[in-house]
Amino acid sequence: YCIRLQRTAGNTGTNVWTLNHGLETTDSIKFRGKKLTLSFYARAGANYSASSSNIHSTIRSGKGTDQSPWSFTTDTSIGSATNTLTTTWKKFSVTTTDVVASDVTQLRIAFVRYSSGTAGAADYCEITQVQLCAGDVALPFMPKSFEEELRACQRYRQDMVVRTINGIMYYSFPVTMRTTPAILTASVGTLANGTKDGFQITHNANENSTIVADAEL
């Protein structure tokens, strides 16, 4: 599996593309006093239009708490590299210049591509096996099991479908969510008692609804 960043054939837009991922504060502070190495595999499509077939990778730090990776307080680059892609998979890595400072509370990784001209049919780059490790060595990729990935996803977001329920329904999340979630419904209903572990919903009779519990960063 990989993620693909692609312009549609014929597109002439040349805005900067940035792919961000932010770590939770509880995970970020574990790296204080250590260097970090980001490693990944990437390749380009036959019509990849970025100058010199480059994609830029960076490790950045901040001093907020569980902020969006788009809006870190004191957002600072602590390691970056310009990587030249080919049409075959190649491993790349970047290591921070110094150890992570003692007052850093957030970390994020970002990939940036700059398009040019008119997109061809394969104006894309693909990225996979992304890993952030303590130290100055790009360690072999350590995949998670399906069960581990599922639990990690459920910590941030869960979708549920409720159909024709009269009265009160109780729902317990299979894993504790990152924080008290924002709970949304697609049709009329009253929500109450939302927590990290579950919620109570009082819903109008004979209504179908999709319920989303969202605890994303």
C-alpha positions as CSV (number, residue, x, y, z in Angstrom):
1,Y,0.0,0.0,0.0
2,C,1.1,3.6,-0.6
3,I,-0.3,7.1,-0.8
4,R,-0.4,8.8,-4.2
5,L,-0.2,12.6,-4.8
6,Q,-1.4,13.2,-8.3
7,R,-2.6,16.0,-10.5
8,T,-5.4,15.2,-13.0
9,A,-4.3,15.0,-16.6
10,G,-4.5,18.4,-18.2
11,N,-4.5,20.3,-14.9
12,T,-2.3,23.5,-14.9
13,G,-2.5,24.3,-11.2
14,T,1.0,24.8,-9.7
15,N,0.1,25.3,-6.0
16,V,2.4,23.7,-3.4
17,W,1.2,20.3,-2.2
18,T,2.0,19.4,1.4
19,L,1.2,16.1,3.1
20,N,1.4,16.4,6.9
21,H,1.2,14.0,9.8
22,G,1.4,15.2,13.4
23,L,2.3,13.2,16.5
24,E,0.3,13.5,19.7
25,T,2.1,15.5,22.5
26,T,2.4,12.3,24.6
27,D,4.3,10.6,21.8
28,S,6.4,13.7,20.9
29,I,7.9,14.3,24.3
30,K,9.4,10.8,24.3
31,F,11.9,12.0,21.7
32,R,13.4,14.9,23.7
33,G,17.1,14.7,23.9
34,K,17.4,12.4,20.9
35,K,18.0,12.7,17.3
36,L,15.3,11.6,14.9
37,T,15.4,9.8,11.6
38,L,12.6,9.8,9.1
39,S,12.7,7.1,6.5
40,F,10.4,6.2,3.6
41,Y,10.2,4.7,0.1
42,A,9.0,6.9,-2.8
43,R,8.7,6.7,-6.6
44,A,7.5,9.0,-9.4
45,G,5.0,8.5,-12.2
46,A,6.2,8.7,-15.8
47,N,4.9,12.3,-16.1
48,Y,5.9,13.6,-12.6
49,S,6.3,17.3,-13.2
50,A,8.2,18.5,-10.1
51,S,11.4,20.3,-10.8
52,S,14.3,17.8,-11.0
53,S,11.7,15.1,-10.0
54,N,12.1,16.2,-6.4
55,I,10.0,15.8,-3.3
56,H,11.0,17.5,-0.1
57,S,10.8,15.7,3.3
58,T,11.0,17.5,6.7
59,I,10.8,16.9,10.4
60,R,9.3,19.8,12.3
61,S,8.8,20.6,16.0
62,G,6.4,22.8,18.0
63,K,5.5,23.9,21.5
64,G,1.8,23.6,21.6
65,T,-0.4,20.7,22.9
66,D,-2.1,18.3,20.4
67,Q,-2.4,21.0,17.8
68,S,-3.3,20.5,14.2
69,P,-0.1,19.8,12.2
70,W,-1.1,22.8,10.1
71,S,-0.9,25.2,13.0
72,F,1.9,24.4,15.4
73,T,3.0,27.0,17.9
74,T,6.7,27.9,17.3
75,D,6.8,25.7,14.1
76,T,10.4,24.9,13.4
77,S,12.2,22.7,10.9
78,I,14.7,20.5,12.7
79,G,15.6,18.3,9.7
80,S,14.9,18.4,6.0
81,A,16.1,16.9,2.7
82,T,15.4,17.2,-1.1
83,N,14.9,13.8,-2.6
84,T,15.2,13.0,-6.3
85,L,12.6,10.4,-7.4
86,T,12.8,7.8,-10.2
87,T,10.0,5.6,-11.5
88,T,11.2,2.7,-9.3
89,W,11.0,2.5,-5.5
90,K,13.9,4.0,-3.6
91,K,14.5,4.4,0.1
92,F,15.2,7.9,1.4
93,S,15.9,9.2,4.9
94,V,16.5,12.5,6.8
95,T,18.0,12.9,10.3
96,T,17.6,15.9,12.5
97,T,20.6,18.2,12.8
98,D,20.5,18.2,16.6
99,V,18.7,16.3,19.3
100,V,15.1,17.3,20.0
101,A,15.0,20.2,22.5
102,S,13.8,19.7,26.0
103,D,10.9,22.1,25.6
104,V,9.5,20.5,22.4
105,T,5.9,19.2,22.9
106,Q,4.9,18.4,19.3
107,L,6.5,16.8,16.3
108,R,5.3,16.4,12.7
109,I,6.6,15.1,9.4
110,A,5.8,16.7,6.0
111,F,6.3,15.9,2.4
112,V,6.1,18.8,-0.1
113,R,5.9,18.7,-4.0
114,Y,6.0,21.6,-6.4
115,S,4.2,20.9,-9.7
116,S,4.9,22.7,-13.0
117,G,3.4,23.0,-16.5
118,T,0.4,20.9,-17.6
119,A,-0.1,17.5,-15.9
120,G,0.2,14.4,-18.0
121,A,-1.6,11.1,-17.3
122,A,0.9,10.0,-14.7
123,D,1.9,13.2,-12.9
124,Y,2.2,11.7,-9.5
125,C,4.5,10.6,-6.7
126,E,3.9,7.7,-4.3
127,I,5.1,7.3,-0.8
128,T,5.1,4.2,1.5
129,Q,6.7,2.6,4.5
130,V,7.0,5.9,6.4
131,Q,8.8,5.5,9.7
132,L,10.1,7.9,12.4
133,C,12.7,6.5,14.7
134,A,14.9,7.7,17.6
135,G,18.5,7.9,16.6
136,D,20.5,8.7,13.5
137,V,20.0,5.4,11.6
138,A,17.1,4.6,9.2
139,L,15.9,1.3,10.7
140,P,14.1,-1.4,8.7
141,F,10.4,-0.8,8.4
142,M,8.3,-2.5,11.1
143,P,4.8,-3.1,9.9
144,K,1.9,-3.3,12.3
145,S,-0.6,-6.1,12.3
146,F,-4.1,-5.5,11.0
147,E,-5.4,-5.6,14.6
148,E,-2.9,-3.0,15.7
149,E,-3.8,-0.7,12.8
150,L,-7.6,-1.1,13.5
151,R,-7.2,-0.1,17.2
152,A,-5.1,2.9,16.3
153,C,-7.7,4.1,13.8
154,Q,-10.6,3.6,16.3
155,R,-8.8,5.8,18.8
156,Y,-9.4,8.8,16.5
157,R,-12.6,8.2,14.7
158,Q,-15.6,5.9,14.6
159,D,-18.7,5.8,12.4
160,M,-21.9,4.0,13.5
161,V,-25.3,3.5,11.9
162,V,-28.4,3.6,14.0
163,R,-31.8,2.6,12.6
164,T,-35.3,3.0,14.0
165,I,-34.5,3.0,17.7
166,N,-37.0,4.3,20.3
167,G,-35.8,5.5,23.6
168,I,-32.2,5.6,24.8
169,M,-29.2,3.8,23.3
170,Y,-25.9,3.3,25.0
171,Y,-22.7,2.7,23.0
172,S,-19.3,1.7,24.3
173,F,-16.3,2.3,22.1
174,P,-14.1,-0.8,21.5
175,V,-11.1,1.3,22.4
176,T,-10.7,4.5,24.4
177,M,-10.6,7.5,22.1
178,R,-7.9,10.1,22.1
179,T,-10.1,12.7,23.8
180,T,-13.8,13.4,24.4
181,P,-15.0,13.2,20.8
182,A,-17.2,15.6,18.9
183,I,-20.3,13.5,18.2
184,L,-22.3,14.4,15.0
185,T,-25.5,12.9,13.5
186,A,-26.9,13.1,10.0
187,S,-30.5,13.5,11.1
188,V,-32.5,14.9,14.0
189,G,-31.6,13.6,17.4
190,T,-30.4,14.6,20.9
191,L,-26.9,13.6,22.1
192,A,-25.8,13.5,25.7
193,N,-23.0,12.3,28.0
194,G,-20.2,11.9,25.5
195,T,-16.9,10.6,27.0
196,K,-13.7,9.0,25.7
197,D,-15.2,5.5,26.4
198,G,-18.8,5.9,25.0
199,F,-21.9,8.0,24.9
200,Q,-25.6,8.0,25.5
201,I,-27.9,9.1,22.7
202,T,-31.6,9.9,23.0
203,H,-33.0,9.8,19.4
204,N,-36.3,10.5,17.8
205,A,-38.4,7.5,16.9
206,N,-38.4,6.0,13.4
207,E,-35.3,7.9,12.3
208,N,-32.3,6.5,10.5
209,S,-29.0,8.2,11.4
210,T,-25.3,7.9,10.8
211,I,-23.4,8.9,13.9
212,V,-19.7,10.0,13.8
213,A,-17.5,10.2,16.9
214,D,-14.5,12.2,15.9
215,A,-11.5,12.7,18.2
216,E,-8.9,13.6,15.5
217,L,-6.0,16.0,16.1
